[in-house]
Amino acid sequence: MNKVVNVGIIGYGVVGKGTVAALIDNFDTVKRKTGIDIIVKGIADINIDKIKDNYLSKIDILTKDAMELINNNDIHIIVELVGGYTFAKDFVKAALKNKKHVVTANKALLAAYGSEIFPLAYENGVDIGFEASVGGGIPIIRVMKEDLAVNNINEIYSIINGTANYILTRMTEEGKEFGEVLKDAQKQGYAEADPTFDIEGIDSAHKLSILSSIAFSTVVLMDKIFVEGISNIKPIDIAIAKEFGCVIKLLAIAKRHDNNIEVRVHPTMIPTTNTLAQVNGVFNAVYIKSDKTGPTLHYGKGAGSEATGAAVAGDIINIARNTIQGINVRVPVLGYVEKEKNINIIDIKDIYSAFYMRLMVEDMPGVLAQVGLILANNGISVSSALQREADVDCKGCVPLVFMTHEVIGSSIINAVKEIDAKSFVKEKTVIIRVEGN
């Protein structure tokens, strides 16, 4: 008996083309490993008639109407690669209600609407594959759901946005300003025309929502995650980090403390000896610490047509194998049957950390003493204090830098509010959390 699974792909952009290329170029490889003919039966794209592509001649159905694929009884798996929230959500929900399995790379959709999409899959007895939604080509979702299933996952530290990591890497290696590196990244195709999601940490937060939902057996929505971007980081911050033996990375962090969890995305100063400090350019990495397996590191290309397309194809293959065996859903969508109860998300102001603080102040006597008094009154202990030469971009200003011992976030927030109200402070104080010391 010939084993065939037909796939319909909605959205034929970068990832769509990478997925089709993977399934067609390596058709024989997949057949040899699975015994299944996985056929791309149809592709829907609003501009399908304008696309010139050698693969399209091999596809039976080419359409502008996604519903044509969703309503086709011969198609077993719908792949949503449109992106965004509106149309993508409608397509995914329609496919699930039609009892079709879904594969998507849409982390924004899952982070915002997972609480209604995942139950819909369960109600209709179908599966959702979303390996490509986090880390591009890095196998991480299936690892957490299956290979680490015996573990309690206690910590996740991750670099999961290639654009932000590329910018910070260039700033570190070349000493250039943020804006200059961003423009160059856009020219080279490493940053979008509107880079807000990448540089302000929103994309990383979408991905952390998915990782932490699997890790802690509860749905962690995007709006519960503290998010701070990298646009305020200056070369002086990177240079001083080097003096302390550190680098600055945009980290997505999730930690568990009994029934309380931290979920946060922000620039973080980490020692150069930390494994994540070596993750540079557009590469991604996810470090997981679990109670039985211990620490594991998952590293690779975080984006790109081939890497992400291969991850999408991997989900298709996984679902196809289950389908042929007569299994609709072998592993629960988020890796757990029973949701953990009484999980509380800790507010950022209640999280303890060491901090780097950079003030831009008037070069005048008594400033250091006044700032020191504010810090002391807020219970902040200083481990190091530095003053640098006058800043050329801030006339008459000098950078004043403090490294603190570990302290509750609310103390720093209150202290910065007092400091920034002083007339001798000429720019908003920059604070960067410090991990790994």
C-alpha positions as CSV (number, residue, x, y, z in Angstrom):
1,M,0.0,0.0,0.0
2,N,1.4,3.4,-1.0
3,K,1.6,5.7,2.0
4,V,0.9,9.3,1.0
5,V,0.5,12.5,3.0
6,N,-0.5,15.6,1.2
7,V,0.5,19.1,2.4
8,G,-1.0,22.5,1.6
9,I,1.2,25.5,2.2
10,I,-0.3,29.0,2.8
11,G,2.3,31.8,2.2
12,Y,5.1,31.4,-0.2
13,G,7.7,33.8,1.1
14,V,11.2,33.1,2.4
15,V,10.2,30.3,4.7
16,G,7.6,28.9,2.4
17,K,10.2,28.5,-0.4
18,G,12.6,26.9,2.0
19,T,10.0,24.4,3.1
20,V,9.0,23.5,-0.4
21,A,12.7,23.2,-1.4
22,A,13.4,20.9,1.5
23,L,10.5,18.5,0.8
24,I,11.0,18.4,-3.0
25,D,14.9,18.4,-3.1
26,N,15.1,15.7,-0.4
27,F,11.9,13.8,-1.3
28,D,13.9,10.5,-1.8
29,T,15.7,11.0,1.5
30,V,12.5,11.5,3.4
31,K,10.9,8.5,1.6
32,R,13.8,6.3,2.5
33,K,13.7,7.4,6.2
34,T,9.9,7.3,6.6
35,G,8.4,5.1,3.9
36,I,6.0,8.0,3.2
37,D,5.4,10.0,0.0
38,I,5.1,13.5,1.5
39,I,3.6,15.6,-1.4
40,V,3.3,19.4,-1.5
41,K,-0.2,19.2,-3.0
42,G,-1.0,22.9,-3.1
43,I,0.4,26.4,-2.4
44,A,-1.7,29.5,-1.7
45,D,-0.3,33.0,-1.9
46,I,-1.9,36.3,-2.7
47,N,0.8,36.9,-5.3
48,I,1.1,33.4,-6.6
49,D,0.6,34.5,-10.3
50,K,3.6,36.9,-10.0
51,I,6.1,34.4,-8.5
52,K,8.7,32.9,-10.8
53,D,9.9,29.7,-9.3
54,N,11.1,26.3,-10.6
55,Y,9.3,24.4,-7.9
56,L,5.8,25.8,-8.7
57,S,5.5,23.7,-11.9
58,K,5.6,20.6,-9.7
59,I,2.6,21.6,-7.6
60,D,-0.9,20.5,-8.5
61,I,-2.8,23.4,-6.9
62,L,-1.7,27.0,-7.1
63,T,-4.2,29.5,-5.8
64,K,-4.7,32.9,-4.2
65,D,-7.4,31.5,-1.9
66,A,-6.1,29.8,1.2
67,M,-9.6,28.3,1.9
68,E,-9.3,26.3,-1.3
69,L,-6.5,24.3,0.4
70,I,-8.2,24.2,3.9
71,N,-11.4,22.8,2.4
72,N,-9.6,20.3,0.2
73,N,-10.3,16.8,1.5
74,D,-7.2,15.4,-0.1
75,I,-4.9,17.6,2.0
76,H,-3.9,16.3,5.4
77,I,-1.6,19.0,6.8
78,I,-2.0,22.8,6.4
79,V,1.2,24.8,6.8
80,E,0.6,28.5,7.8
81,L,3.5,30.7,6.8
82,V,1.7,34.0,6.3
83,G,2.8,35.5,9.6
84,G,1.1,38.2,11.6
85,Y,-2.1,37.9,13.6
86,T,-5.2,38.5,11.5
87,F,-5.4,36.3,8.4
88,A,-3.0,33.7,9.9
89,K,-5.3,33.2,12.9
90,D,-8.3,32.8,10.7
91,F,-6.5,30.2,8.5
92,V,-5.2,28.2,11.5
93,K,-8.5,28.1,13.3
94,A,-10.4,27.2,10.1
95,A,-7.9,24.4,9.4
96,L,-8.2,23.0,13.0
97,K,-12.0,23.1,12.8
98,N,-11.7,21.2,9.5
99,K,-9.8,18.6,11.5
100,K,-6.5,19.2,9.6
101,H,-3.2,19.1,11.3
102,V,-1.4,22.5,11.3
103,V,2.3,23.4,11.1
104,T,3.4,27.0,11.6
105,A,6.5,29.2,12.2
106,N,4.3,32.0,13.5
107,K,5.6,32.7,17.1
108,A,3.7,36.0,17.3
109,L,0.4,34.3,16.7
110,L,1.0,31.5,19.2
111,A,2.3,33.9,21.8
112,A,-0.8,36.2,21.5
113,Y,-3.5,33.6,20.8
114,G,-2.1,30.3,21.9
115,S,-4.7,30.1,24.7
116,E,-7.5,29.8,22.1
117,I,-5.6,27.9,19.4
118,F,-4.1,25.1,21.4
119,P,-7.4,24.1,23.0
120,L,-9.1,24.2,19.6
121,A,-6.5,21.6,18.3
122,Y,-7.3,19.4,21.3
123,E,-11.0,19.7,20.8
124,N,-10.7,18.6,17.2
125,G,-8.2,15.8,17.8
126,V,-5.4,17.3,15.6
127,D,-1.8,18.3,16.1
128,I,0.1,21.6,15.8
129,G,3.7,21.6,14.9
130,F,5.7,24.8,15.7
131,E,9.3,23.8,15.9
132,A,10.3,26.6,13.5
133,S,8.7,29.3,15.7
134,V,11.7,29.4,18.0
135,G,15.3,29.3,17.0
136,G,14.9,28.7,13.3
137,G,16.8,25.5,12.5
138,I,17.6,24.7,16.1
139,P,15.7,21.6,17.3
140,I,14.4,22.8,20.6
141,I,10.6,22.5,20.9
142,R,10.5,18.7,20.4
143,V,13.6,18.3,22.7
144,M,11.7,20.1,25.5
145,K,8.4,18.3,24.9
146,E,9.9,14.8,24.6
147,D,13.6,14.4,25.3
148,L,13.5,16.4,28.5
149,A,10.0,15.1,29.6
150,V,11.3,13.4,32.7
151,N,12.8,16.7,34.0
152,N,11.6,19.7,35.8
153,I,13.1,22.6,33.8
154,N,14.3,25.2,36.2
155,E,16.1,27.8,34.0
156,I,16.2,29.0,30.4
157,Y,18.8,31.5,29.2
158,S,18.5,32.2,25.5
159,I,19.6,34.4,22.6
160,I,16.7,34.0,20.2
161,N,16.8,37.0,17.9
162,G,19.5,37.1,15.3
163,T,19.1,40.7,14.4
164,A,19.7,42.0,17.9
165,N,22.6,39.6,18.4
166,Y,24.1,40.7,15.1
167,I,23.9,44.4,16.1
168,L,25.4,43.8,19.6
169,T,28.2,41.7,18.1
170,R,29.1,44.4,15.6
171,M,29.0,47.1,18.3
172,T,31.3,44.9,20.5
173,E,33.8,44.1,17.8
174,E,33.9,47.4,16.0
175,G,32.9,50.0,18.7
176,K,30.2,51.5,16.4
177,E,27.1,53.3,17.4
178,F,23.8,51.4,17.5
179,G,22.1,53.4,14.7
180,E,25.1,53.0,12.4
181,V,25.1,49.2,12.8
182,L,21.3,49.0,12.4
183,K,21.4,50.8,9.1
184,D,24.1,48.5,7.8
185,A,22.2,45.5,9.0
186,Q,19.1,46.7,7.1
187,K,21.3,47.1,3.9
188,Q,22.6,43.5,4.3
189,G,19.1,42.0,4.9
190,Y,19.8,41.1,8.6
191,A,17.2,43.7,9.8
192,E,13.7,44.5,8.6
193,A,12.8,47.9,7.2
194,D,10.8,48.3,10.5
195,P,13.1,46.6,13.0
196,T,11.0,47.3,16.1
197,F,10.1,43.8,17.0
198,D,13.7,42.7,16.8
199,I,15.5,45.6,18.5
200,E,12.9,46.2,21.2
201,G,12.8,42.6,22.3
202,I,9.3,41.8,21.2
203,D,10.3,39.0,18.9
204,S,12.3,37.4,21.6
205,A,9.4,37.7,24.0
206,H,7.1,35.9,21.6
207,K,9.5,33.0,21.5
208,L,10.0,33.1,25.3
209,S,6.3,32.8,25.7
210,I,6.4,29.5,23.8
211,L,9.5,28.1,25.5
212,S,8.3,29.0,29.0
213,S,4.8,27.6,28.4
214,I,6.4,24.2,27.6
215,A,9.0,24.4,30.3
216,F,6.5,25.3,33.1
217,S,3.4,23.4,31.9
218,T,1.2,26.5,31.8
219,V,0.3,29.0,29.1
220,V,2.5,32.1,29.6
221,L,1.1,34.9,27.5
222,M,3.1,37.6,25.9
223,D,1.6,40.4,28.0
224,K,3.0,38.7,31.2
225,I,6.6,39.0,30.0
226,F,8.8,42.0,30.9
227,V,10.4,43.3,27.7
228,E,13.2,45.8,27.1
229,G,15.2,46.4,23.9
230,I,18.7,47.3,23.0
231,S,18.2,50.7,21.4
232,N,19.6,52.6,24.5
233,I,22.9,50.6,24.5
234,K,25.9,52.8,23.6
235,P,29.5,52.0,22.8
236,I,30.5,53.2,26.2
237,D,28.4,50.6,27.8
238,I,30.0,47.9,25.8
239,A,33.5,49.2,26.4
240,I,32.9,49.3,30.2
241,A,31.4,45.8,30.1
242,K,34.7,44.7,28.6
243,E,36.6,46.3,31.5
244,F,34.5,44.1,33.8
245,G,35.2,41.0,31.7
246,C,31.7,41.0,30.3
247,V,29.7,41.3,27.1
248,I,26.1,42.6,26.6
249,K,23.6,40.3,25.0
250,L,19.8,40.5,24.6
251,L,18.7,37.6,26.7
252,A,15.3,35.9,27.0
253,I,15.3,34.4,30.5
254,A,12.8,32.1,32.3
255,K,13.4,30.8,35.8
256,R,11.3,28.8,38.2
257,H,11.2,29.2,42.0
258,D,8.7,26.6,43.3
259,N,5.3,28.0,42.1
260,N,6.8,31.4,41.0
261,I,8.4,32.0,37.6
262,E,10.4,34.8,36.1
263,V,9.9,35.6,32.4
264,R,11.9,38.5,31.0
265,V,13.7,39.8,28.0
266,H,16.3,42.6,28.3
267,P,19.9,43.5,27.6
268,T,22.1,41.6,30.0
269,M,25.7,41.8,31.0
270,I,27.3,38.3,31.2
271,P,30.9,37.3,31.8
272,T,32.9,36.5,28.7
273,T,33.5,33.0,30.2
274,N,29.7,32.3,29.9
275,T,28.9,30.0,27.0
276,L,26.3,32.4,25.7
277,A,28.9,35.2,25.4
278,Q,30.4,33.2,22.6
279,V,27.2,33.2,20.5
280,N,27.8,35.9,17.9
281,G,26.3,37.3,14.7
282,V,22.9,36.0,13.6
283,F,23.3,32.7,15.5
284,N,20.9,31.7,18.3
285,A,21.3,29.5,21.4
286,V,19.1,28.2,24.1
287,Y,20.6,27.1,27.4
288,I,18.4,24.9,29.6
289,K,19.0,23.8,33.1
290,S,16.9,20.9,34.3
291,D,16.9,18.8,37.5
292,K,17.9,15.4,36.1
293,T,19.7,16.0,32.8
294,G,21.4,19.1,34.0
295,P,22.6,21.9,31.7
296,T,22.2,21.5,27.9
297,L,23.0,24.0,25.1
298,H,21.2,24.1,21.8
299,Y,22.9,26.2,19.1
300,G,22.5,27.0,15.5
301,K,21.1,29.3,12.8
302,G,18.2,31.2,14.1
303,A,16.7,32.3,10.8
304,G,17.0,31.8,7.0
305,S,15.1,30.1,4.3
306,E,16.9,26.7,4.5
307,A,17.3,26.4,8.3
308,T,13.7,27.5,9.1
309,G,12.3,25.6,6.1
310,A,14.0,22.4,7.3
311,A,12.4,22.9,10.8
312,V,8.9,23.3,9.2
313,A,9.6,20.2,7.1
314,G,10.6,18.3,10.3
315,D,7.2,19.1,11.9
316,I,5.5,17.9,8.7
317,I,7.4,14.7,8.7
318,N,6.7,14.1,12.4
319,I,2.9,14.5,11.9
320,A,3.0,12.5,8.7
321,R,4.6,9.6,10.6
322,N,1.9,9.7,13.2
323,T,-0.9,10.0,10.6
324,I,0.3,6.9,8.8
325,Q,0.2,5.0,12.0
326,G,-3.3,6.1,12.7
327,I,-2.3,8.4,15.5
328,N,-3.7,11.9,15.4
329,V,-1.8,13.4,18.4
330,R,1.0,11.4,20.0
331,V,2.4,14.2,22.2
332,P,0.3,17.0,23.7
333,V,0.7,20.2,21.9
334,L,2.6,21.9,24.7
335,G,4.1,18.7,26.1
336,Y,1.7,18.2,29.0
337,V,-1.7,16.7,29.7
338,E,-2.4,18.4,33.0
339,K,-1.7,22.1,33.4
340,E,0.3,23.1,36.5
341,K,-1.9,25.1,38.9
342,N,-1.1,28.1,41.0
343,I,1.8,29.3,38.9
344,N,2.5,33.0,39.6
345,I,4.6,35.3,37.4
346,I,7.0,37.4,39.4
347,D,6.9,41.1,38.6
348,I,10.2,42.6,37.3
349,K,10.4,44.9,40.3
350,D,10.4,41.9,42.7
351,I,13.3,40.1,40.9
352,Y,16.7,40.2,42.4
353,S,19.8,40.9,40.3
354,A,23.0,42.8,40.2
355,F,22.9,45.9,38.1
356,Y,25.1,48.1,35.9
357,M,24.0,51.8,36.0
358,R,25.3,54.6,33.7
359,L,24.5,58.2,34.5
360,M,25.3,61.2,32.3
361,V,25.9,64.0,34.8
362,E,27.4,67.5,35.0
363,D,31.1,67.5,35.8
364,M,30.8,69.3,39.1
365,P,31.8,68.6,42.8
366,G,29.4,66.7,45.0
367,V,27.6,64.7,42.3
368,L,29.1,61.4,43.3
369,A,28.2,62.0,47.0
370,Q,24.6,62.9,46.2
371,V,24.1,59.8,44.0
372,G,25.8,57.6,46.5
373,L,23.4,58.8,49.2
374,I,20.4,58.0,47.0
375,L,21.7,54.5,46.4
376,A,22.4,54.0,50.1
377,N,18.9,55.2,51.1
378,N,17.4,52.6,48.7
379,G,19.4,49.8,50.2
380,I,21.7,49.5,47.2
381,S,25.3,48.3,47.8
382,V,27.9,49.3,45.2
383,S,30.6,46.9,44.2
384,S,32.4,49.3,41.8
385,A,32.2,52.9,40.7
386,L,33.8,54.5,37.7
387,Q,34.0,58.0,36.1
388,R,35.0,58.5,32.5
389,E,36.2,61.4,30.4
390,A,33.6,64.0,29.2
391,D,31.2,62.7,26.6
392,V,31.5,64.5,23.3
393,D,27.8,63.9,22.5
394,C,26.7,65.4,25.8
395,K,28.4,68.7,26.3
396,G,29.7,69.2,29.7
397,C,28.7,65.7,30.8
398,V,30.7,62.9,32.2
399,P,29.6,59.2,32.4
400,L,29.3,58.0,36.0
401,V,29.1,54.2,36.3
402,F,28.1,51.9,39.1
403,M,28.0,48.2,39.5
404,T,25.8,47.0,42.3
405,H,25.6,43.9,44.4
406,E,22.4,41.8,44.0
407,V,19.4,43.8,44.9
408,I,15.6,43.7,44.5
409,G,14.5,45.5,41.3
410,S,12.1,47.9,43.0
411,S,15.1,49.5,44.9
412,I,16.8,50.2,41.6
413,I,13.6,51.5,40.0
414,N,13.0,53.9,42.9
415,A,16.7,55.0,43.0
416,V,16.7,55.8,39.3
417,K,13.5,57.8,39.6
418,E,15.2,60.0,42.3
419,I,18.5,60.3,40.4
420,D,16.9,61.2,37.1
421,A,14.9,64.0,38.8
422,K,18.2,65.7,39.8
423,S,19.2,68.8,37.7
424,F,22.7,67.6,37.3
425,V,21.6,64.4,35.4
426,K,21.4,65.2,31.7
427,E,20.2,62.0,30.2
428,K,18.0,59.1,31.3
429,T,20.0,56.7,33.4
430,V,20.8,53.4,31.6
431,I,20.4,50.2,33.7
432,I,21.5,46.8,32.5
433,R,20.9,43.6,34.6
434,V,23.9,41.5,35.3
435,E,23.7,37.6,35.3
436,G,26.2,34.9,35.8
437,N,28.6,36.6,38.3
